[in-house]
Amino acid sequence: MSKSRDEATLLSATKLFRSVPAESVSAYLDGCRYFELPAGDVLISPKEPNDCVFVVLEGRLSVHLISPDQPALTTVEQGCCAGDMSILRKSNPSAWVVVSEHARLCAIPHETVWALINVSHAFARNLFVTLSERIVSDNELIADSVVIASEFQRLSVTDALTDLPNRRWIDEMYARELERCRRGGRKISLILLDIDGFSQINNEFGHLVGDRAIRNVATALRRHFRPNDMIARFGG
């Protein structure tokens, strides 16, 4: 389908064609496909190869990592493009791209993209900026994911009340320490502490005071044990 005057105007206003003289690239765009998709349609799938860069003339797309049913990682707004990373990849796309708001799109085949790079420095510059922004954005998502995963890992082995390691941590670390001592021929000891009359504290003064008592005990243990001693909360 050839482009209309309206579509040509919309295309010239996108990031890829910013400051690109229309007369220098119009002949290369005659073979591009212009189409519309309703909200909910899948545009790009990891299950299928992609050989086009899709420019969003109107509407909005969303990018999903695991499946289209999962929350979106990011969105592709009007004037931006999707599928640009595919020109650098020889494998299927790594994410799902779904139409989140009725979209009007221009599909530019990869061979046309390379031809435009060769004939237009402005187009090549715009594509380079787009790819750079995409890589930076992906790196930020990866960094955020690593931080989140690290925090979840910390929380999974940390007692929320005392900030000491919890029973799960004990199950993992004490077994490792036993094995290290066995291999090194060293002795090891395990001490279990209990707060005397703790039920009475809860009954007479309430659980908030009981929580404070537990935290005070944890603080005292930190102050008086050696740095290489492992302290953890077994109960709770």
TIDREN-522405 format. One record per residue (C-alpha): residue number from 1; residue in three letters; x, y, z. Coordinates in nm, 4 decimals, decimal comma, padded with zeros to 6 digits. Example, Ala and Ser with C-alpha at 12.3 -4.5 7.8 and 13.67 -1.06 7.14 Angstrom:
2
1  ALA  01,2300  -00,4500  00,7800
2  SER  01,3670  -00,1060  00,7140
// end
This chain:
236
1  MET  00,0000  00,0000  00,0000
2  SER  00,1539  00,3342  -00,1030
3  LYS  00,1571  00,6201  00,1443
4  SER  -00,0954  00,9029  00,1382
5  ARG  -00,0033  01,2670  00,1839
6  ASP  -00,1244  01,2447  00,5452
7  GLU  00,0944  00,9415  00,6158
8  ALA  00,3947  01,1091  00,4532
9  THR  00,3474  01,4075  00,6837
10  LEU  00,3209  01,1834  00,9898
11  LEU  00,6294  00,9857  00,8863
12  SER  00,8397  01,2999  00,8369
13  ALA  00,7549  01,4066  01,1950
14  THR  00,8884  01,0861  01,3537
15  LYS  01,2257  01,0518  01,5251
16  LEU  01,3710  00,8376  01,2464
17  PHE  01,2952  01,0946  00,9762
18  ARG  01,3614  01,4139  01,1708
19  SER  01,5584  01,6569  00,9492
20  VAL  01,5665  01,3997  00,6681
21  PRO  01,4878  01,5714  00,3312
22  ALA  01,1798  01,3986  00,1885
23  GLU  01,3054  01,4166  -00,1690
24  SER  01,6217  01,2234  -00,0788
25  VAL  01,4380  00,9187  00,0611
26  SER  01,0890  00,9180  -00,0937
27  ALA  01,1841  00,6695  -00,3674
28  TYR  01,3049  00,4204  -00,1030
29  LEU  00,9807  00,4425  00,0936
30  ASP  00,7471  00,3478  -00,1901
31  GLY  00,7731  -00,0185  -00,0965
32  CYS  00,6909  00,0359  00,2721
33  ARG  00,3661  -00,0966  00,4143
34  TYR  00,1164  00,1279  00,5931
35  PHE  -00,1500  -00,0355  00,8061
36  GLU  -00,3576  -00,0084  01,1237
37  LEU  -00,3968  -00,2469  01,4172
38  PRO  -00,6518  -00,2437  01,7014
39  ALA  -00,5559  -00,2444  02,0683
40  GLY  -00,4595  -00,5906  02,1895
41  ASP  -00,3038  -00,7156  01,8643
42  VAL  00,0493  -00,8585  01,8836
43  LEU  00,2877  -00,6793  01,6478
44  ILE  00,6161  -00,8558  01,7329
45  SER  00,6537  -01,1979  01,8955
46  PRO  00,9650  -01,3872  02,0153
47  LYS  00,8130  -01,6904  01,8436
48  GLU  00,8558  -01,5412  01,4968
49  PRO  01,1432  -01,3641  01,3168
50  ASN  01,1022  -00,9936  01,2487
51  ASP  01,2350  -00,8267  00,9338
52  CYS  01,0876  -00,4775  00,9683
53  VAL  01,1240  -00,1585  01,1668
54  PHE  00,7767  -00,0394  01,2665
55  VAL  00,7290  00,3368  01,2943
56  VAL  00,4342  00,4456  01,5095
57  LEU  00,2487  00,7158  01,3159
58  GLU  -00,0419  00,7211  01,5601
59  GLY  -00,1285  00,5285  01,8760
60  ARG  00,0926  00,3474  02,1254
61  LEU  00,2658  00,0116  02,1679
62  SER  00,3742  -00,1747  02,4807
63  VAL  00,6745  -00,4036  02,5294
64  HIS  00,6433  -00,7225  02,7384
65  LEU  00,9299  -00,9540  02,8330
66  ILE  00,7676  -01,2814  02,9472
67  SER  00,4295  -01,2762  02,7749
68  PRO  00,1726  -01,0235  02,6520
69  ASP  -00,0294  -01,0917  02,9683
70  GLN  00,2498  -00,9684  03,1956
71  PRO  00,2908  -00,5978  03,2892
72  ALA  00,4639  -00,3880  03,0243
73  LEU  00,8332  -00,3083  03,0644
74  THR  00,8038  00,0091  02,8609
75  THR  00,5912  00,1778  02,5936
76  VAL  00,6576  00,2949  02,2380
77  GLU  00,4902  00,6292  02,1831
78  GLN  00,3753  00,8019  01,8659
79  GLY  00,6731  00,9109  01,6567
80  CYS  00,8973  00,6337  01,7891
81  CYS  00,9679  00,2909  01,6452
82  ALA  00,9766  -00,0774  01,7391
83  GLY  01,1748  -00,3653  01,5953
84  ASP  01,4838  -00,1513  01,5418
85  MET  01,6999  -00,3853  01,7510
86  SER  01,6101  -00,6661  01,5094
87  ILE  01,8389  -00,5209  01,2436
88  LEU  02,1309  -00,6031  01,4763
89  ARG  02,0058  -00,9501  01,5722
90  LYS  02,0118  -01,2698  01,3695
91  SER  01,7698  -01,4417  01,6080
92  ASN  01,4041  -01,3946  01,6921
93  PRO  01,3015  -01,0850  01,8920
94  SER  01,3555  -01,1027  02,2677
95  ALA  01,0245  -00,9407  02,3688
96  TRP  00,6593  -00,9101  02,2778
97  VAL  00,5363  -00,5833  02,1281
98  VAL  00,1621  -00,5330  02,1636
99  VAL  -00,0690  -00,2578  02,0414
100  SER  -00,1878  -00,0865  02,3600
101  GLU  -00,3755  00,1947  02,1804
102  HIS  -00,5181  00,1674  01,8270
103  ALA  -00,2130  00,2206  01,6092
104  ARG  -00,1308  00,3435  01,2619
105  LEU  00,2040  00,2019  01,1549
106  CYS  00,4633  00,2099  00,8805
107  ALA  00,6606  -00,1120  00,8286
108  ILE  01,0045  -00,0510  00,6769
109  PRO  01,1817  -00,3710  00,5621
110  HIS  01,5358  -00,4150  00,6891
111  GLU  01,6833  -00,3968  00,3399
112  THR  01,5155  -00,0577  00,2974
113  VAL  01,6549  00,0549  00,6331
114  TRP  02,0079  -00,0297  00,5180
115  ALA  01,9497  00,1521  00,1893
116  LEU  01,8313  00,4607  00,3781
117  ILE  02,1422  00,4449  00,5969
118  ASN  02,3580  00,4522  00,2841
119  VAL  02,1815  00,7466  00,1165
120  SER  02,0964  00,9687  00,4143
121  HIS  02,3392  01,0774  00,6865
122  ALA  02,0475  01,2319  00,8793
123  PHE  01,8546  00,9026  00,8780
124  ALA  02,1681  00,7108  00,9829
125  ARG  02,2242  00,9583  01,2673
126  ASN  01,8625  00,9300  01,3841
127  LEU  01,8768  00,5504  01,3778
128  PHE  02,2064  00,5532  01,5694
129  VAL  02,0502  00,7770  01,8370
130  THR  01,7429  00,5508  01,8539
131  LEU  01,9525  00,2361  01,8948
132  SER  02,1737  00,4061  02,1555
133  GLU  01,8704  00,5128  02,3572
134  ARG  01,7309  00,1594  02,3320
135  ILE  02,0547  00,0048  02,4590
136  VAL  02,0782  00,2553  02,7456
137  SER  01,7152  00,1869  02,8373
138  ASP  01,7714  -00,1914  02,8262
139  ASN  02,0835  -00,1578  03,0428
140  GLU  01,8893  00,0474  03,2965
141  LEU  01,6151  -00,2168  03,3055
142  ILE  01,8762  -00,4883  03,3580
143  ALA  02,0452  -00,2872  03,6340
144  ASP  01,7126  -00,2241  03,8047
145  SER  01,6251  -00,5932  03,7781
146  VAL  01,9569  -00,6938  03,9357
147  VAL  01,9027  -00,4504  04,2229
148  ILE  01,5463  -00,5733  04,2760
149  ALA  01,6525  -00,9382  04,2608
150  SER  01,9330  -00,8692  04,5078
151  GLU  01,6910  -00,6980  04,7451
152  PHE  01,4427  -00,9871  04,7208
153  GLN  01,7271  -01,2277  04,7943
154  ARG  01,8295  -01,0235  05,0977
155  LEU  01,4723  -01,0052  05,2263
156  SER  01,4205  -01,3789  05,1788
157  VAL  01,6989  -01,4571  05,4297
158  THR  01,6484  -01,1621  05,6675
159  ASP  01,4195  -01,1376  05,9686
160  ALA  01,2071  -00,8249  05,9238
161  LEU  01,1868  -00,7453  06,2964
162  THR  01,5531  -00,7684  06,3964
163  ASP  01,7259  -00,7387  06,0582
164  LEU  01,9198  -01,0514  06,1569
165  PRO  01,9465  -01,3490  05,9222
166  ASN  01,6449  -01,5782  05,9524
167  ARG  01,5902  -01,9538  05,9836
168  ARG  01,6221  -02,0071  05,6071
169  TRP  01,9672  -01,8484  05,6230
170  ILE  02,0577  -02,0743  05,9176
171  ASP  01,9532  -02,3861  05,7243
172  GLU  02,1835  -02,2892  05,4364
173  MET  02,4803  -02,1327  05,6129
174  TYR  02,5119  -02,3616  05,9149
175  ALA  02,5350  -02,6681  05,6914
176  ARG  02,8118  -02,4970  05,4911
177  GLU  02,9967  -02,3980  05,8074
178  LEU  02,9735  -02,7546  05,9412
179  GLU  03,1262  -02,8851  05,6170
180  ARG  03,4073  -02,6262  05,6285
181  CYS  03,4887  -02,7199  05,9884
182  ARG  03,4815  -03,0894  05,8999
183  ARG  03,7273  -03,0396  05,6139
184  GLY  03,9534  -02,8162  05,8227
185  GLY  03,9404  -03,0283  06,1358
186  ARG  03,8072  -02,7337  06,3380
187  LYS  03,5539  -02,7342  06,6208
188  ILE  03,2193  -02,5598  06,6022
189  SER  02,9554  -02,4744  06,8603
190  LEU  02,5872  -02,3819  06,8373
191  ILE  02,4212  -02,1707  07,1085
192  LEU  02,0437  -02,1253  07,1299
193  LEU  01,9157  -01,8324  07,3381
194  ASP  01,5652  -01,7825  07,4680
195  ILE  01,4175  -01,4713  07,6318
196  ASP  01,2926  -01,5658  07,9789
197  GLY  00,9313  -01,4756  08,0498
198  PHE  00,8717  -01,3488  07,6996
199  SER  00,5092  -01,4631  07,6902
200  GLN  00,4482  -01,2652  08,0090
201  ILE  00,5954  -00,9529  07,8448
202  ASN  00,3536  -00,9888  07,5534
203  ASN  00,0576  -01,0584  07,7800
204  GLU  00,1171  -00,7702  08,0210
205  PHE  00,2597  -00,4997  07,7932
206  GLY  00,1474  -00,5993  07,4433
207  HIS  00,3219  -00,7272  07,1326
208  LEU  00,4771  -00,3903  07,0442
209  VAL  00,6757  -00,3986  07,3670
210  GLY  00,7579  -00,7641  07,3007
211  ASP  00,8915  -00,6692  06,9579
212  ARG  01,1061  -00,3995  07,1187
213  ALA  01,2461  -00,6558  07,3622
214  ILE  01,3428  -00,8859  07,0730
215  ARG  01,5136  -00,5995  06,8907
216  ASN  01,7057  -00,5039  07,2061
217  VAL  01,8298  -00,8604  07,2449
218  ALA  01,9410  -00,8638  06,8790
219  THR  02,1281  -00,5359  06,9308
220  ALA  02,3024  -00,6705  07,2410
221  LEU  02,4108  -00,9847  07,0556
222  ARG  02,5595  -00,7791  06,7720
223  ARG  02,7605  -00,5718  07,0185
224  HIS  02,9077  -00,8623  07,2119
225  PHE  02,9697  -01,1366  06,9554
226  ARG  03,2817  -01,1568  06,7407
227  PRO  03,2633  -01,0447  06,3752
228  ASN  03,3079  -01,4009  06,2468
229  ASP  03,0296  -01,5423  06,4679
230  MET  02,7029  -01,6100  06,2873
231  ILE  02,4012  -01,4606  06,4633
232  ALA  02,0486  -01,5302  06,3425
233  ARG  01,6883  -01,5404  06,4645
234  PHE  01,5662  -01,8976  06,4732
235  GLY  01,2081  -01,8324  06,5863
236  GLY  00,9509  -01,5824  06,4648
// end
